[in-house]
Amino acid sequence: MKTDNTPWYWIPLLNFASGFPYVIIISVSVLMYKNLGISNEDIGFYTSLLYLPWVIKPLWSPFIDLHGTKRKWFLSMQLFISIAFLLVGFIIPTSQFFILSLAIFWVAAFASASNDVASDGFYLLALTKDQQSFFLGIRSTFYRASMLTGNGLIILLAGYLEHLYGDNQKAWSYTMILVGLVMAFLTIYNYFATPKTELPIKAGETEEKNFATVFASFFKKKQIGLILAFILLFRLGESQLLKMLTPFLVDKTAVGGMGLATEDVGIIYGTFGLIALTVGGILGGIAISKQGLGKWMLPMILIMHLPIIGFVLLAHFHPVSVYYIYVVVILEQFGYGFGFAAFMMYLIYVAEGESKTSHYSIATGFMALGMMLPGMLSGYIQEYLGYGNFFIWVFLATIPGIILSRFLIFPKDFGKKTEEIKQ
């Protein structure tokens, strides 16, 4: 499929629109519920359940793959998500906000997972393999940038409104309404910026494929057992870190936290964290496109996970200066941006062949399962171990994925640029 717009016009914000609802539902909701009086155990358990739509999205990804165009799907889902966030904003001031907002987040999560399926499929169809490897860093950087926008600017705004009104419910209500408006803007931009040359699946082609054959063909891939184990365990440590990191930063020092204000967390992640992530993501994509995945798989995994040691040190020594937190966050964000490119490039390799959209969706569904299950237990583990020992456990939990990566078989030059990329 040829595109009528240069990838630089649409890749950044299409992937931003993929990550933005995810971070609001999975991550920002953690701090929102924390500041609205919900316990760590309930936060860890119920917000981790919101991963489920991303886990089971392979069940309906063949339908997206075989009906309509990917463009129509992601535009429709982005509009639906915009409306959902607006509804959450209006519900927060009510007495039943926790149950009602969780229900809306749950429905929005299904729309967001569908948006991911369509956006990923569009990316795989619209670009050549060389372009895919080159823009992988840009794609993952803007996806992660959306995460930092949520964990940075959106949280910073919420913290400012908390102090302005002295009412956390009002502050988070206005914040979520703004989030809905931002999502609406992204939807409008993507409507005009994304290429319109994609053709719907023809009737004859749909008849040749069905859910069973598309789904079953994924599990016939070589090394499928090892592949699934790697995908499930690669983010075992990260899945727990992400759930308890924000509570750790805002909890009082008396209970082992760092005692930061809401806006402090927003500033840290929205400034230096964003810069570090951007640089890391771009360099990660360039490194793979220059020398291939084989050379960079292990170094990238190590660079991604080693910064967890910084949180171990913070939890044990509790430095007074906030600059130590800045250093740890900068290293963690750079490592994530640089290292996660290898994992995503490997998932693209796993999805190679027919029905690549559905197969990529299945792979990322297992990835989400590997995030959901440990995340559900993270609050209980943290309460039992305390923050210091919890981060040691998180670091140890990265080891199985590192070991499994050494047994994966794939072309060492996969992702390496073989011809000049049109940018």
N, C-alpha and C positions, 0 to 999 in steps of 0.2 A: 504494500500500500504506500503510495506517495503522499506526502503532506504538502498542503498549500501554504503553510506557515512555517517559518524557521523554528526549530525546537526551542531556541532560546526564548521565544515569545510565550510558549505555553507550558513547558516542562516545570519551571519554578513554581508558578501559582497553582497548577493542577496538583502537584504533589504537596504543596502547602495546604490545599483544600482537602487532601486525603489525611494528612496528619493532624490538622487543627481540631476537627471534631473528636478524634481519638484521644488527644491529650486532654481536652476538656472533660470527656466522659471518664477516662481512666485515671488521670493524674490530678487535674485541677479540682475535680470533685472531692479528692482526698482532703485537701486543705480546706475546701469549703465546708465539708462535713465536720472536720476537726474544729474549725472556728465557730460552728453552729452547735457544738456540744456533743457530738457523737464520739463514742469510745474507739480506741485503736483497734480492738478486736472486731467490732462491727464494721469499721472502715475497711480493714484488711479483707474481711470475708465478703461483704456485700459489693464493694467496688471491684473485687477480683471476679465476682460472678458476672460483671459486665463484660468480661473478656469473652464470654460464651459465644456471642454471635460471630466473633472472629474465628473461634474454634470450629464452629459447625458451618461456616460459610461455604466449604466445599460441597455441601449438600444441595445448595441452589446455584452454585457458580456455573454448572453446565447449562442451566436455563438462561443465565445472562450471556453465556458464550454462544448459545445457539439461537437466540431470539433478539431481533432488533440490532441496534448498533451500540458499541460501548459508550459512545458520546452521549446518546440519549439517556442511557442508564445513569452515568455519573452526574449529568446535569439534573435529572429528576431527583436523585438521592440527595444531592447537595441542597436543593430547594427544600426538601422535606426536613433535613437536619436543621436548616435555618429556622423553620417554624417551630421545631421541637425545642430548641434553645430559648426561643422567645417565651414559650409556654412555661419552661422551668423558671424563668425570671419572674413570671407573674405568680407562680405557685409558692415560691420560697417564703413569702410572708405568712402563709397559712399554717395552721396548727399541725396539719398532716404532711408537711413539706417533705419529710424524709421518705416516706413510702411513695408519695406521688411523684417526687422528682426522680427516684430510682426507677419507677415504672416508665417515665418518659425517657430517661437515659437509656433504659433497656431497649425501647423501640428505636430510639435514635442510633443505638449501637448496631442494630440490624441494618439500618439505612447506611451507616458509615462503613460497615463491612462490605455491603453491596457496592458502595462507591469505590472502595479499595479494589474489589474484583474488576470492575469496569475500567478504572484508571490504570491498573497494572496491565490489563489486557490491551488497552489502547497504546500504552508505552511499548509493549512487545510487538504490536502490529505496525506501529507508525515509524519505528526506527530500525535501521539495519543493525546487525550484531556489533559492528564497530562503533556505531553511534550509541548503542546501549551501554557498552563498556565505558565510553568517553563520558557520557552524561550520567552515569551511575553516581558519580560523586556529587554532581549538581543536584540530581534527583534526591539522593539520601540527605544532602545538606539542607535542602528546602523542606523536606519532610521533618527533619530534626529541628530546623529553624521554627517550624510551626509549633513544635513541642516547647521550645524555649519562649516563644511568644506567649503560649499559654502559661508556662511555669514562670515566665519573667514579667512581661508587660501586663498581662491580664491579672496576675496576682498582685503586681505593684498597684494597679488601679484599685483592686479590691481592698488592699491595705490602706490606701489613701482615703477611700470612701468610708472604711471602718472608723478611721480617726475623724473624718469630717462630720459624719452623722452620729457617731457613738452608738450605732445600731448595726450589728453584723448582718441581720436579716435584710435590712434595707440596702446595705452595701452590696451584698451578694446578689440581690434581686436586680439592681441596676447593672451590675457587672454581667450577669447572664443575658440580660436584654441586649447589651452592647455586643456580646459574643454572637448572638443571633443575627444582628445587623452586619457584623463582619463576615459571617458565613454567607449572608445574602449577597454582599458585594463580591465575594469570591465566585459565587455561582454566576453572577452577571458577567464578570470578567472572563471566566472560562467559556461562557456561551459565545463570546465574540472572538476569543483568542485561539481556541483549539481548532485544528483542521476539520473540515466538513466533508472530506473525500472518502471516509470509511463507508463501505457498502454493507447492508444487512446480509445475514446468512440466507442463501437461497433455499427454497423449499426442498429441493432435491438433496442438498447437503445436510439439511436438518434430519431428513429421513435416514440418511446413511449413519448418522451418529445418534446415540441416545445416552441417557444418564449412566446406565450400567456400563456400557463400553468405555465411555470417557473416564468414569471413576475407576473401573477395574484396570485400565491400561496403566494407570499411575503405579499400581502395586506390582506391576510386572517389570519394573525397572531393575537393572542390576544393582546389587548392594542395597536393596530397598530396606532391609532390616537395619543395617548400619546407618543408612541415611536418616531413617525416622528416629533412631536413638540419638543421633547427633543433633537433629533439629529440636527434639524435645529437651535435651540436656544442655544445649549451648547457652541458653539464657537462664539457667537454673539460679545462678547467683544474682544476675541483674533483675530478675522478676521480683525477688524479695527486696533488693536494694531500692528499687523504684517506689515500692509501696510504703516503706518505712523511712525513706530519706527526708521527706518533708516533715513528718511528725518529729523526727530527730532534730531538725533544724529549729523548729518552733517550740518544742517542749522546753519546760524550765530546766535549768541546770540541776535542780534538786532531784529530778527524776532521770538525769543522764543526758538531757538534751542540750542544745547550744543556746537556747533562749533568745532566738532572733524574732523580730517583729515580722509581720506578713510582708510589708513592703521591702524589708531587707532581703528576704528570699527572692522577691521579684527583681530587685536591683542586681543581685549576684548573678542570677541566671539570664537576665535580660540584657546584660551588657557584656562583661568579659566572657561569660559562658557562651553567649551567642557568637562572639568573635572566634573563640577557640574552636567551637563546633564547625563553623563555616570553613575555617582554614583546614581543619582536620579532614572534613568531608571532601573538599576539593582535592587535597593532596592524596587521599585514599583512592579516589577514582582515577586520578592521573597515574598513580603508581601501578595500578592493575592494567590500565590501558597501555602502559609503556613496557611492562615486563611480564604480565600474565598473572593469573591467580596462584599458580603453583609456588612461585617465589615468595608471595606475600601472605599466604594463608596463615601460617603460624605466627610470623611477626605481628600481623594485624590483630590476631586474637589476643596475644600477650599484651600488646599496647592498649587494647580495649579493657582488659581486666585488671591489670596491675594497679591502676589508680585507686582501686577499692582500698588498698592499704592506707591511703590518705584518710579515709573515713574511720578506719580502725584507730589511727593515731589521734584523730580529733575526738573520738568517743572516749579514749583513755586519758588524754592529757587536758582536754577542754581549754585550749589556749584562749586568753582574754581578747587578743587582737583578732578582729574580723578578717584581717588580711590572710591569715592562715586558711580560713575557709575559702577565700577567693582563690588561693593557689590550688587547693584540692579540687575545687569545682572546675577551674581552668584545665587542669590535667585530665580530669574525668571526662569533660566535654570534648576535648581534643582527641583523647583516646577513643571515645565512642565514635566520633565523626570519622576518624581515620580507620578504625578497626572494623566497624560494622559493615563497611563496604565489601569486605571479603565474604562475610556471611550472606549478604544479599546477592552477590555475584554467584555464589555457589547455588543459591536457590534458583537463579535464572538457568544455571546449567542443569539442575534437576528437572526443570520444567521443559527442557528442550524436546522437540518433536511435535507431533500432532496434538491439538487441544492444549497448547501451551498456556492459554489463559486459565483453563480449569486446573491444570496440573500445578501452576504457580499458586493458584488459590488453595489447593489442597496442601501444598508445602507450607504456605504461610498460616493455614489453619492449624496444622500441627505445631507450628511455632507459637501461635496464640495459646494453644493448650499447655505448652511448656511454660508460658507466662502465667496462665490462670491458676493452675493447681498450686504451685508454690506460693503465689501471691495470696491465695486464700488463707494459707497457714502462717503467713509472715507476721501478722499482728500477734498471734499466739506465741510464736517462736520468740519474737522480740520481747514480749512481756515476761517470758520465762527466763531468757538469757540475759536481759538487759542490753542496752545499746552497744556497749563495748564488745561483749562476746558475740552478739548478733552479727556485727560486721566481720568478725573473724570467721564465723560460720559462712557468711555470704561469700567471702573470698575462697574458702575451701570448696564451696559449691561450684566454682568455675572449673575445677580440675577435671571432672569427667568429660566435659565438652572438649577441653584441650587434648586429652588423650585420644578421644574418638576421632578428632580431626586428622590425626596422623595416619589413620587407616583408610581414609576416603580416597577413592580412585577417580580422577578426572584429568582431562588434558591440562598439562602444566602451563600451556600458553593460552588457556581459555580466558577470554576477555582482552587479550593483547591486540592492539590496533594493528591491522594489516594493510590498511590503505588510508589515505588522507580523509579525515572526517569533515563533512559539510556542517558548518556551524551556523 
